[in-house]
Amino acid sequence: MTTAIYTHADCQRHEMGDWHPEAPARLEAIEDQLILSRIDQFLDRREAPLADPAELERVHTAAAVDYVREHSHALSLSGERYYSIDGETLINRHSWNAALRAAGAAVAATDAVLAGELDNAFCAVRPPGHHATHDKAMGFCLFNNVAVAARHAIDVHGLQRVAVIDFDVHHGNGTEDIFAHDPRVLMVSFFQHPFYPFSGDGPTESHIVNVPVPAYSDGSAVRQVVTEKWLPALHAHQPQMIFISAGFDAHREDDMGQMGLVEADYAWITRQIMKIADQYAQGRIVSCLEGGYSPSALGRSVVAHLKVLADLE
């Protein structure tokens, strides 16, 4: 197996204040655990390129893209430290480049996997993306990295069916917003409910499979969801490529949510995804970091995810 990890130093320059849980230390925690686990030597390290704004505009309005660019650049001129998009989503003068690197990683990984250079890839990037809707940044997210990559696979590479799998503790409302009326994209997810962003429990089109679960749901409950809800939908869709919104904040040590997953659960979920990818998609998977705010749990969970992707177990 050839598994790449895409990242860039620009992703650590975006920060929203010492108080904010979506912090540069998240990527440092992942790097620390990659070294401690000794799997870093088996990964193909790649630098995330800058996305072209036109790539972002496949899923976002030009106004939404311009909004982040203009306010990030304005901070460079004003000398002010932050601009607040909402009460929990801020940008600094480095945020535009960081967001371009995050989306650029997902696009580059998609190109490399579809070219056969890689079996799969993980993008260790921030800011995350799955709350960013077609016209609005929110929930720590500026642009929807996974959505950008999925549309790139469809529009540039001509794929007819892809899947987005989201196992973050929060509903990926932005991804659903972007693909709500595009049956080429199957979205399957579970998420704690009721919980931010207080969405995902209403009626949807058949290609959107939302599974709200109550607080304190553990790995056995999630495995049942995957087996009974996700896998039948994935088999029916037969995706030609799979994209993962890989949030690790459903871990039992993560105070951002109140779920009870552990590393073995993330490894099991990843194995089920790989079986689907092997059956229908020539093994092609691109995974992008979303949430995960307990540094040690995040790092350990990413290692568990990558061990399965790289066939190192």
Secondary structure in CASP SS format (residue, H / E / C, confidence):
PFRMAT SS
TARGET T0000
AUTHOR 0000-0000-0000
METHOD secondary structure of the structure
MODEL  1
M C 1.00
T C 1.00
T E 1.00
A E 1.00
I E 1.00
Y E 1.00
T E 1.00
H C 1.00
A C 1.00
D H 1.00
C H 1.00
Q H 1.00
R H 1.00
H C 1.00
E C 1.00
M C 1.00
G C 1.00
D C 1.00
W C 1.00
H C 1.00
P C 1.00
E C 1.00
A C 1.00
P C 1.00
A H 1.00
R H 1.00
L H 1.00
E H 1.00
A H 1.00
I H 1.00
E H 1.00
D H 1.00
Q H 1.00
L H 1.00
I H 1.00
L H 1.00
S H 1.00
R C 1.00
I C 1.00
D H 1.00
Q H 1.00
F H 1.00
L C 1.00
D E 1.00
R E 1.00
R E 1.00
E E 1.00
A C 1.00
P C 1.00
L C 1.00
A C 1.00
D C 1.00
P H 1.00
A H 1.00
E H 1.00
L H 1.00
E C 1.00
R C 1.00
V C 1.00
H C 1.00
T C 1.00
A H 1.00
A H 1.00
A H 1.00
V H 1.00
D H 1.00
Y H 1.00
V H 1.00
R H 1.00
E H 1.00
H H 1.00
S H 1.00
H H 1.00
A H 1.00
L H 1.00
S H 1.00
L H 1.00
S H 1.00
G C 1.00
E C 1.00
R C 1.00
Y C 1.00
Y E 1.00
S E 1.00
I C 1.00
D C 1.00
G C 1.00
E C 1.00
T C 1.00
L E 1.00
I E 1.00
N C 1.00
R C 1.00
H C 1.00
S H 1.00
W H 1.00
N H 1.00
A H 1.00
A H 1.00
L H 1.00
R H 1.00
A H 1.00
A H 1.00
G H 1.00
A H 1.00
A H 1.00
V H 1.00
A H 1.00
A H 1.00
T H 1.00
D H 1.00
A H 1.00
V H 1.00
L H 1.00
A C 1.00
G C 1.00
E C 1.00
L C 1.00
D C 1.00
N E 1.00
A E 1.00
F E 1.00
C E 1.00
A C 1.00
V C 1.00
R C 1.00
P C 1.00
P C 1.00
G C 1.00
H C 1.00
H C 1.00
A C 1.00
T C 1.00
H C 1.00
D C 1.00
K C 1.00
A C 1.00
M E 1.00
G C 1.00
F C 1.00
C E 1.00
L C 1.00
F C 1.00
N C 1.00
N H 1.00
V H 1.00
A H 1.00
V H 1.00
A H 1.00
A H 1.00
R H 1.00
H H 1.00
A H 1.00
I H 1.00
D H 1.00
V C 1.00
H C 1.00
G C 1.00
L C 1.00
Q C 1.00
R C 1.00
V E 1.00
A E 1.00
V E 1.00
I E 1.00
D E 1.00
F C 1.00
D C 1.00
V C 1.00
H C 1.00
H C 1.00
G C 1.00
N H 1.00
G H 1.00
T H 1.00
E H 1.00
D H 1.00
I H 1.00
F H 1.00
A C 1.00
H C 1.00
D C 1.00
P C 1.00
R C 1.00
V E 1.00
L E 1.00
M E 1.00
V E 1.00
S E 1.00
F E 1.00
F E 1.00
Q E 1.00
H C 1.00
P C 1.00
F C 1.00
Y C 1.00
P C 1.00
F C 1.00
S C 1.00
G C 1.00
D C 1.00
G C 1.00
P C 1.00
T C 1.00
E C 1.00
S C 1.00
H C 1.00
I E 1.00
V E 1.00
N E 1.00
V E 1.00
P E 1.00
V E 1.00
P C 1.00
A C 1.00
Y C 1.00
S C 1.00
D E 1.00
G H 1.00
S H 1.00
A H 1.00
V H 1.00
R H 1.00
Q H 1.00
V H 1.00
V H 1.00
T H 1.00
E H 1.00
K H 1.00
W H 1.00
L H 1.00
P H 1.00
A H 1.00
L H 1.00
H H 1.00
A H 1.00
H H 1.00
Q C 1.00
P C 1.00
Q C 1.00
M C 1.00
I E 1.00
F E 1.00
I E 1.00
S E 1.00
A E 1.00
G C 1.00
F C 1.00
D C 1.00
A C 1.00
H E 1.00
R C 1.00
E C 1.00
D C 1.00
D C 1.00
M C 1.00
G C 1.00
Q C 1.00
M C 1.00
G E 1.00
L E 1.00
V C 1.00
E H 1.00
A H 1.00
D H 1.00
Y H 1.00
A H 1.00
W H 1.00
I H 1.00
T H 1.00
R H 1.00
Q H 1.00
I H 1.00
M H 1.00
K H 1.00
I H 1.00
A H 1.00
D H 1.00
Q H 1.00
Y H 1.00
A C 1.00
Q C 1.00
G C 1.00
R C 1.00
I E 1.00
V E 1.00
S E 1.00
C E 1.00
L E 1.00
E C 1.00
G C 1.00
G C 1.00
Y C 1.00
S C 1.00
P H 1.00
S H 1.00
A H 1.00
L H 1.00
G H 1.00
R H 1.00
S H 1.00
V H 1.00
V H 1.00
A H 1.00
H H 1.00
L H 1.00
K H 1.00
V H 1.00
L H 1.00
A C 1.00
D C 1.00
L C 1.00
E C 1.00
END
